[in-house]
Amino acid sequence: MNYTVSDFYKTFENGLKLIAGAGGMSRTVTSAGILDYEMESVLKDKYMHTNFRENQLVISTFLYAKNNPFSLLDAVKHLVSKNVSGLVIKNVFRLPIHESLLRYADSKNFPVFLLEAQDIYIENIIYEVSRHCELLQDARFSQKKLAHILSGDLSENEIAAQVKQLSPSCANQFFNLYIKFGDQLSNADFDTYDKRFAASSLNVPGNFLLLSEYGLFYTHSQENIASVYTDVLFQHILDVLLQQDSYSSCGVSQYHLRLEEYKMSLQESLYSADIADADGQPFIKYTELGIRRILYPFASSREMQRYAKDILSPVEDYDIENTSTLMETLRTYLHVDCNLPAAAESLGQHKNTIRYRLDKIHELTGLDYKKFSHLEQLSAAMKIRPLNTEK
């Protein structure tokens, strides 16, 4: 995960004012430095070419410019040429910030901030930026935070605070998408997906990736989240991250309007991915799960599995002994809302063949698909059976 200018701003927003370069808030920050004497006319040839580096956030009081405020624009141009990420000005000498500087910074999407709070010191900024950069570049940090959110007994406020540590720019409106893989993911695997994310249009403040043992969580956050909550976006996310890589399934949570519901959103995407895997679907939204939203958390319990086994074992055994496809037929019949012609078309069979198979299931289980109460039991068993959530 990358630390961005937006993340920095969210950390100190009560004491900062963005005065130019709003288009550059997604710039990556990897370190912090101070502009002090480098632009002095007698020293700049010695120092200005070595003291700044790409992706650095620079802080300055512009002490050297107190007698020549016009040199501020030269400093900004130099920092832009070095691919510095942004500039924080602690304007203790109340130097005038000319419109030409603001226009130039805007044209280059180079964020410029005024540090207005008296109780925020340059040392505080350097420490916080360095700490965040170090933590977010360590995959173990994000994995620990993820595990803590999922398994910890945290209050809603504590959950929101944990998310803000992962991404200070994360908005209150968001959804999670979980990509499930068949094999365990390594840190090297995650680096590959993270680089694809970083190079894509998805890489804007508030969006981020997290590594779990057997998959990836992608958090998408923005205002008016409902307007982008579409299958088109979900498929785009998969295309960007996976490219040609194979995966088992994908689940998408509901969109949420409170960051305190982040754990709930993670669980929804996990549930959906497991159900998509069981159904053989590429991805499923949590909003499409119907009654399985209630069943899933308890599906691996002894009672639930016994219920499904008692009903379906005779059918499964018959399929094994006779190399038949009664289970597939029942699954398809339920999937097409018990429409016999549609099931026949989906399976490439005559509808009388489907009717014969359903009658055979009636004979084996005692449950008649033509009776609603019996069909309800068959449907519940078919929903429970694949959802053994024990890992």
FIDO-286638 format. One record per residue (C-alpha): residue number from 1; residue in three letters; chain; x, y, z. Coordinates in nm, 3 decimals. Layout:
N
nr|rest|kette|c1|c2|c3
NUM|ala|A|X|Y|Z $
...
***
This chain:
391
nr|rest|kette|c1|c2|c3
1|met|A|0.000|0.000|0.000 $
2|asn|A|0.118|0.351|-0.078 $
3|tyr|A|0.099|0.660|0.142 $
4|thr|A|-0.039|0.952|-0.060 $
5|val|A|-0.059|1.329|-0.035 $
6|ser|A|-0.430|1.284|0.038 $
7|asp|A|-0.348|1.052|0.329 $
8|phe|A|-0.111|1.315|0.467 $
9|tyr|A|-0.378|1.584|0.433 $
10|lys|A|-0.640|1.370|0.610 $
11|thr|A|-0.398|1.320|0.901 $
12|phe|A|-0.342|1.694|0.950 $
13|glu|A|-0.649|1.846|0.783 $
14|asn|A|-0.750|2.051|1.088 $
15|gly|A|-0.423|2.243|1.066 $
16|leu|A|-0.366|2.255|0.690 $
17|lys|A|-0.513|2.456|0.405 $
18|leu|A|-0.476|2.335|0.046 $
19|ile|A|-0.410|2.644|-0.166 $
20|ala|A|-0.310|2.488|-0.501 $
21|gly|A|-0.259|2.161|-0.689 $
22|ala|A|-0.574|1.974|-0.583 $
23|gly|A|-0.534|1.747|-0.887 $
24|gly|A|-0.221|1.592|-0.737 $
25|met|A|-0.367|1.454|-0.415 $
26|ser|A|-0.313|1.094|-0.529 $
27|arg|A|0.066|1.143|-0.560 $
28|thr|A|0.267|0.885|-0.367 $
29|val|A|0.475|1.002|-0.069 $
30|thr|A|0.775|0.795|0.038 $
31|ser|A|0.961|1.042|0.261 $
32|ala|A|0.963|1.395|0.402 $
33|gly|A|1.231|1.663|0.380 $
34|ile|A|1.300|2.028|0.457 $
35|leu|A|1.369|2.311|0.215 $
36|asp|A|1.581|2.556|0.412 $
37|tyr|A|1.898|2.700|0.261 $
38|glu|A|1.903|2.517|-0.074 $
39|met|A|1.765|2.809|-0.274 $
40|glu|A|1.999|3.071|-0.126 $
41|ser|A|2.171|3.237|-0.420 $
42|val|A|2.519|3.161|-0.286 $
43|leu|A|2.440|2.798|-0.201 $
44|lys|A|2.184|2.669|-0.448 $
45|asp|A|2.438|2.556|-0.706 $
46|lys|A|2.597|2.341|-0.438 $
47|tyr|A|2.288|2.185|-0.282 $
48|met|A|1.974|2.221|-0.488 $
49|his|A|2.048|1.930|-0.723 $
50|thr|A|2.101|1.674|-0.447 $
51|asn|A|1.873|1.749|-0.153 $
52|phe|A|1.534|1.655|-0.301 $
53|arg|A|1.411|1.333|-0.454 $
54|glu|A|1.109|1.184|-0.623 $
55|asn|A|0.795|1.127|-0.411 $
56|gln|A|0.925|1.341|-0.126 $
57|leu|A|0.696|1.573|0.069 $
58|val|A|0.885|1.897|0.135 $
59|ile|A|0.825|2.137|0.425 $
60|ser|A|0.964|2.490|0.438 $
61|thr|A|0.941|2.818|0.630 $
62|phe|A|1.102|2.996|0.332 $
63|leu|A|1.343|3.165|0.569 $
64|tyr|A|1.580|3.237|0.282 $
65|ala|A|1.302|3.415|0.087 $
66|lys|A|1.197|3.668|0.350 $
67|asn|A|1.373|3.944|0.157 $
68|asn|A|1.273|3.813|-0.186 $
69|pro|A|0.923|3.656|-0.188 $
70|phe|A|0.934|3.616|-0.567 $
71|ser|A|1.190|3.336|-0.524 $
72|leu|A|0.909|3.113|-0.395 $
73|leu|A|0.800|3.041|-0.751 $
74|asp|A|1.154|2.936|-0.842 $
75|ala|A|1.149|2.693|-0.550 $
76|val|A|0.820|2.538|-0.661 $
77|lys|A|0.946|2.500|-1.018 $
78|his|A|1.258|2.328|-0.890 $
79|leu|A|1.060|2.089|-0.670 $
80|val|A|0.830|2.002|-0.960 $
81|ser|A|1.134|1.928|-1.177 $
82|lys|A|1.253|1.683|-0.910 $
83|asn|A|0.914|1.504|-0.908 $
84|val|A|0.858|1.600|-0.547 $
85|ser|A|0.506|1.506|-0.432 $
86|gly|A|0.402|1.829|-0.262 $
87|leu|A|0.500|2.133|-0.057 $
88|val|A|0.395|2.240|0.293 $
89|ile|A|0.462|2.605|0.378 $
90|lys|A|0.486|2.721|0.738 $
91|asn|A|0.459|3.089|0.658 $
92|val|A|0.608|3.232|0.977 $
93|phe|A|0.729|3.543|0.793 $
94|arg|A|0.386|3.602|0.635 $
95|leu|A|0.531|3.616|0.286 $
96|pro|A|0.283|3.695|0.008 $
97|ile|A|0.192|3.388|-0.200 $
98|his|A|0.155|3.526|-0.551 $
99|glu|A|-0.110|3.413|-0.796 $
100|ser|A|0.160|3.309|-1.044 $
101|leu|A|0.280|3.043|-0.798 $
102|leu|A|-0.073|2.911|-0.744 $
103|arg|A|-0.145|2.900|-1.117 $
104|tyr|A|0.179|2.716|-1.185 $
105|ala|A|0.115|2.460|-0.907 $
106|asp|A|-0.240|2.405|-1.037 $
107|ser|A|-0.113|2.354|-1.391 $
108|lys|A|0.131|2.087|-1.268 $
109|asn|A|-0.112|1.925|-1.021 $
110|phe|A|0.147|1.999|-0.753 $
111|pro|A|-0.020|2.024|-0.409 $
112|val|A|0.078|2.324|-0.198 $
113|phe|A|-0.043|2.355|0.161 $
114|leu|A|-0.031|2.630|0.421 $
115|leu|A|0.036|2.504|0.773 $
116|glu|A|-0.196|2.724|0.978 $
117|ala|A|-0.204|2.544|1.314 $
118|gln|A|0.040|2.678|1.571 $
119|asp|A|0.063|2.346|1.756 $
120|ile|A|0.183|2.139|1.457 $
121|tyr|A|0.559|2.149|1.423 $
122|ile|A|0.773|2.054|1.126 $
123|glu|A|0.922|1.773|1.333 $
124|asn|A|0.571|1.631|1.390 $
125|ile|A|0.505|1.622|1.017 $
126|ile|A|0.835|1.454|0.932 $
127|tyr|A|0.784|1.192|1.202 $
128|glu|A|0.424|1.111|1.104 $
129|val|A|0.500|1.094|0.731 $
130|ser|A|0.802|0.870|0.788 $
131|arg|A|0.606|0.644|1.024 $
132|his|A|0.310|0.605|0.788 $
133|cys|A|0.533|0.538|0.487 $
134|glu|A|0.723|0.268|0.672 $
135|leu|A|0.410|0.099|0.804 $
136|leu|A|0.207|0.101|0.483 $
137|gln|A|0.497|-0.033|0.277 $
138|asp|A|0.516|-0.333|0.512 $
139|ala|A|0.264|-0.597|0.397 $
140|arg|A|0.269|-0.750|0.745 $
141|phe|A|0.128|-0.429|0.892 $
142|ser|A|-0.180|-0.433|0.669 $
143|gln|A|-0.226|-0.808|0.721 $
144|lys|A|-0.222|-0.761|1.098 $
145|lys|A|-0.472|-0.477|1.074 $
146|leu|A|-0.699|-0.688|0.853 $
147|ala|A|-0.683|-0.983|1.092 $
148|his|A|-0.748|-0.752|1.387 $
149|ile|A|-1.057|-0.605|1.222 $
150|leu|A|-1.198|-0.945|1.119 $
151|ser|A|-1.126|-1.141|1.435 $
152|gly|A|-1.090|-0.876|1.704 $
153|asp|A|-1.369|-0.781|1.943 $
154|leu|A|-1.367|-0.416|1.840 $
155|ser|A|-1.627|-0.147|1.884 $
156|glu|A|-1.756|0.035|1.577 $
157|asn|A|-1.541|0.339|1.656 $
158|glu|A|-1.234|0.118|1.696 $
159|ile|A|-1.302|-0.046|1.359 $
160|ala|A|-1.323|0.295|1.191 $
161|ala|A|-0.996|0.399|1.357 $
162|gln|A|-0.822|0.083|1.232 $
163|val|A|-0.937|0.155|0.876 $
164|lys|A|-0.809|0.513|0.899 $
165|gln|A|-0.469|0.375|0.996 $
166|leu|A|-0.474|0.163|0.681 $
167|ser|A|-0.594|0.448|0.461 $
168|pro|A|-0.645|0.795|0.612 $
169|ser|A|-0.820|0.895|0.287 $
170|cys|A|-1.084|0.622|0.303 $
171|ala|A|-1.428|0.780|0.264 $
172|asn|A|-1.735|0.690|0.470 $
173|gln|A|-1.909|0.550|0.160 $
174|phe|A|-1.748|0.231|0.032 $
175|phe|A|-1.778|-0.132|-0.070 $
176|asn|A|-1.539|-0.428|-0.055 $
177|leu|A|-1.462|-0.677|-0.329 $
178|tyr|A|-1.292|-1.006|-0.239 $
179|ile|A|-1.107|-1.220|-0.494 $
180|lys|A|-1.066|-1.579|-0.381 $
181|phe|A|-0.779|-1.794|-0.509 $
182|gly|A|-0.731|-2.168|-0.488 $
183|asp|A|-0.380|-2.143|-0.346 $
184|gln|A|-0.225|-1.942|-0.067 $
185|leu|A|-0.094|-1.601|-0.177 $
186|ser|A|0.261|-1.489|-0.102 $
187|asn|A|0.388|-1.134|-0.048 $
188|ala|A|0.545|-1.155|-0.394 $
189|asp|A|0.202|-1.237|-0.542 $
190|phe|A|0.055|-0.939|-0.360 $
191|asp|A|0.329|-0.711|-0.493 $
192|thr|A|0.230|-0.807|-0.847 $
193|tyr|A|-0.136|-0.718|-0.789 $
194|asp|A|-0.045|-0.403|-0.598 $
195|lys|A|0.170|-0.279|-0.889 $
196|arg|A|-0.117|-0.338|-1.131 $
197|phe|A|-0.346|-0.144|-0.900 $
198|ala|A|-0.093|0.139|-0.863 $
199|ala|A|-0.063|0.178|-1.241 $
200|ser|A|-0.440|0.186|-1.299 $
201|ser|A|-0.722|0.438|-1.280 $
202|leu|A|-0.837|0.263|-0.960 $
203|asn|A|-0.541|0.412|-0.774 $
204|val|A|-0.703|0.722|-0.626 $
205|pro|A|-0.712|0.835|-0.262 $
206|gly|A|-0.938|0.613|-0.054 $
207|asn|A|-0.903|0.296|-0.264 $
208|phe|A|-0.663|0.025|-0.150 $
209|leu|A|-0.572|-0.346|-0.159 $
210|leu|A|-0.528|-0.583|0.135 $
211|leu|A|-0.372|-0.929|0.134 $
212|ser|A|-0.541|-1.220|0.309 $
213|glu|A|-0.424|-1.579|0.319 $
214|tyr|A|-0.619|-1.702|0.018 $
215|gly|A|-0.728|-1.384|-0.152 $
216|leu|A|-0.730|-1.010|-0.206 $
217|phe|A|-0.960|-0.748|-0.060 $
218|tyr|A|-1.013|-0.435|-0.267 $
219|thr|A|-1.176|-0.138|-0.092 $
220|his|A|-1.342|0.122|-0.314 $
221|ser|A|-1.448|0.442|-0.140 $
222|gln|A|-1.590|0.769|-0.271 $
223|glu|A|-1.882|1.005|-0.233 $
224|asn|A|-2.205|0.900|-0.409 $
225|ile|A|-2.095|0.537|-0.399 $
226|ala|A|-2.435|0.417|-0.521 $
227|ser|A|-2.374|0.577|-0.861 $
228|val|A|-2.071|0.354|-0.934 $
229|tyr|A|-2.193|0.033|-0.767 $
230|thr|A|-2.235|-0.155|-1.095 $
231|asp|A|-2.128|-0.481|-1.256 $
232|val|A|-1.929|-0.274|-1.505 $
233|leu|A|-1.703|-0.143|-1.228 $
234|phe|A|-1.672|-0.485|-1.064 $
235|gln|A|-1.560|-0.640|-1.393 $
236|his|A|-1.317|-0.353|-1.451 $
237|ile|A|-1.159|-0.416|-1.109 $
238|leu|A|-1.115|-0.784|-1.194 $
239|asp|A|-0.967|-0.700|-1.535 $
240|val|A|-0.718|-0.453|-1.386 $
241|leu|A|-0.599|-0.674|-1.102 $
242|leu|A|-0.610|-1.020|-1.257 $
243|gln|A|-0.546|-0.956|-1.626 $
244|gln|A|-0.508|-1.318|-1.744 $
245|asp|A|-0.459|-1.475|-1.399 $
246|ser|A|-0.702|-1.745|-1.288 $
247|tyr|A|-0.905|-1.721|-0.968 $
248|ser|A|-1.170|-1.924|-0.790 $
249|ser|A|-1.445|-1.668|-0.737 $
250|cys|A|-1.525|-1.310|-0.641 $
251|gly|A|-1.771|-1.160|-0.394 $
252|val|A|-1.890|-0.801|-0.362 $
253|ser|A|-2.033|-0.654|-0.043 $
254|gln|A|-2.324|-0.414|-0.026 $
255|tyr|A|-2.220|-0.052|-0.039 $
256|his|A|-2.203|0.104|0.306 $
257|leu|A|-2.238|0.462|0.423 $
258|arg|A|-2.053|0.436|0.756 $
259|leu|A|-1.688|0.340|0.801 $
260|glu|A|-1.788|0.173|1.128 $
261|glu|A|-1.946|-0.103|0.914 $
262|tyr|A|-1.614|-0.196|0.751 $
263|lys|A|-1.591|-0.536|0.923 $
264|met|A|-1.945|-0.617|0.811 $
265|ser|A|-1.850|-0.527|0.455 $
266|leu|A|-1.543|-0.753|0.462 $
267|gln|A|-1.756|-1.043|0.585 $
268|glu|A|-2.018|-0.982|0.317 $
269|ser|A|-1.758|-0.999|0.041 $
270|leu|A|-1.610|-1.317|0.190 $
271|tyr|A|-1.952|-1.483|0.215 $
272|ser|A|-2.036|-1.385|-0.141 $
273|ala|A|-1.708|-1.521|-0.280 $
274|asp|A|-1.760|-1.857|-0.108 $
275|ile|A|-2.114|-1.883|-0.243 $
276|ala|A|-2.000|-1.780|-0.592 $
277|asp|A|-1.738|-2.055|-0.570 $
278|ala|A|-2.003|-2.311|-0.470 $
279|asp|A|-2.233|-2.196|-0.753 $
280|gly|A|-1.958|-2.185|-1.015 $
281|gln|A|-2.022|-1.814|-1.077 $
282|pro|A|-1.745|-1.559|-1.158 $
283|phe|A|-1.879|-1.312|-0.901 $
284|ile|A|-2.186|-1.256|-0.687 $
285|lys|A|-2.303|-0.947|-0.502 $
286|tyr|A|-2.412|-0.985|-0.142 $
287|thr|A|-2.742|-0.823|-0.236 $
288|glu|A|-2.813|-1.122|-0.465 $
289|leu|A|-2.774|-1.393|-0.200 $
290|gly|A|-3.133|-1.396|-0.082 $
291|ile|A|-3.194|-1.634|0.208 $
292|arg|A|-2.830|-1.745|0.198 $
293|arg|A|-2.742|-1.419|0.371 $
294|ile|A|-2.902|-1.576|0.680 $
295|leu|A|-2.784|-1.932|0.622 $
296|tyr|A|-2.417|-1.873|0.549 $
297|pro|A|-2.283|-1.778|0.896 $
298|phe|A|-2.431|-2.100|1.039 $
299|ala|A|-2.394|-2.334|0.741 $
300|ser|A|-2.098|-2.526|0.885 $
301|ser|A|-2.274|-2.604|1.213 $
302|arg|A|-2.338|-2.971|1.285 $
303|glu|A|-2.715|-2.926|1.282 $
304|met|A|-2.725|-2.744|0.948 $
305|gln|A|-2.493|-2.988|0.775 $
306|arg|A|-2.682|-3.286|0.916 $
307|tyr|A|-3.009|-3.141|0.786 $
308|ala|A|-2.868|-3.107|0.435 $
309|lys|A|-2.695|-3.445|0.447 $
310|asp|A|-3.008|-3.630|0.559 $
311|ile|A|-3.200|-3.493|0.261 $
312|leu|A|-2.936|-3.504|-0.011 $
313|ser|A|-2.717|-3.806|0.070 $
314|pro|A|-2.954|-4.054|-0.102 $
315|val|A|-2.941|-3.841|-0.417 $
316|glu|A|-2.562|-3.803|-0.403 $
317|asp|A|-2.517|-4.177|-0.347 $
318|tyr|A|-2.747|-4.258|-0.639 $
319|asp|A|-2.544|-4.028|-0.867 $
320|ile|A|-2.220|-4.200|-0.765 $
321|glu|A|-2.356|-4.551|-0.809 $
322|asn|A|-2.527|-4.483|-1.142 $
323|thr|A|-2.305|-4.205|-1.287 $
324|ser|A|-2.620|-3.994|-1.311 $
325|thr|A|-2.673|-3.619|-1.271 $
326|leu|A|-2.967|-3.581|-1.035 $
327|met|A|-2.787|-3.326|-0.816 $
328|glu|A|-2.695|-3.112|-1.116 $
329|thr|A|-3.053|-3.132|-1.239 $
330|leu|A|-3.195|-3.023|-0.904 $
331|arg|A|-2.942|-2.740|-0.877 $
332|thr|A|-3.028|-2.614|-1.225 $
333|tyr|A|-3.402|-2.647|-1.167 $
334|leu|A|-3.378|-2.433|-0.854 $
335|his|A|-3.144|-2.185|-1.022 $
336|val|A|-3.399|-2.111|-1.298 $
337|asp|A|-3.677|-2.056|-1.043 $
338|cys|A|-3.827|-2.402|-1.093 $
339|asn|A|-3.902|-2.341|-1.460 $
340|leu|A|-3.906|-2.686|-1.619 $
341|pro|A|-3.856|-2.576|-1.984 $
342|ala|A|-3.575|-2.339|-1.880 $
343|ala|A|-3.401|-2.617|-1.686 $
344|ala|A|-3.432|-2.848|-1.986 $
345|glu|A|-3.284|-2.584|-2.216 $
346|ser|A|-2.997|-2.510|-1.976 $
347|leu|A|-2.906|-2.879|-1.947 $
348|gly|A|-2.966|-2.958|-2.314 $
349|gln|A|-3.229|-3.220|-2.231 $
350|his|A|-3.596|-3.278|-2.312 $
351|lys|A|-3.828|-3.150|-2.042 $
352|asn|A|-3.964|-3.503|-1.992 $
353|thr|A|-3.610|-3.612|-1.901 $
354|ile|A|-3.594|-3.336|-1.639 $
355|arg|A|-3.936|-3.437|-1.507 $
356|tyr|A|-3.821|-3.801|-1.481 $
357|arg|A|-3.510|-3.699|-1.284 $
358|leu|A|-3.711|-3.482|-1.044 $
359|asp|A|-3.952|-3.771|-0.990 $
360|lys|A|-3.652|-3.991|-0.912 $
361|ile|A|-3.540|-3.738|-0.649 $
362|his|A|-3.893|-3.758|-0.503 $
363|glu|A|-3.859|-4.136|-0.486 $
364|leu|A|-3.517|-4.115|-0.314 $
365|thr|A|-3.595|-3.837|-0.064 $
366|gly|A|-3.969|-3.853|-0.016 $
367|leu|A|-3.986|-3.485|-0.113 $
368|asp|A|-4.209|-3.394|-0.407 $
369|tyr|A|-4.085|-3.099|-0.611 $
370|lys|A|-4.447|-3.018|-0.703 $
371|lys|A|-4.536|-2.945|-0.338 $
372|phe|A|-4.417|-2.608|-0.209 $
373|ser|A|-4.332|-2.726|0.145 $
374|his|A|-4.126|-3.015|0.002 $
375|leu|A|-3.957|-2.794|-0.256 $
376|glu|A|-3.868|-2.550|0.021 $
377|gln|A|-3.681|-2.827|0.206 $
378|leu|A|-3.495|-2.934|-0.106 $
379|ser|A|-3.400|-2.575|-0.179 $
380|ala|A|-3.274|-2.511|0.176 $
381|ala|A|-3.065|-2.830|0.171 $
382|met|A|-2.910|-2.736|-0.164 $
383|lys|A|-2.822|-2.392|-0.031 $
384|ile|A|-2.663|-2.528|0.288 $
385|arg|A|-2.475|-2.828|0.148 $
386|pro|A|-2.190|-2.645|-0.033 $
387|leu|A|-2.145|-2.385|0.239 $
388|asn|A|-1.921|-2.560|0.486 $
389|thr|A|-1.737|-2.247|0.600 $
390|glu|A|-1.483|-2.419|0.823 $
391|lys|A|-1.128|-2.358|0.697 $
***
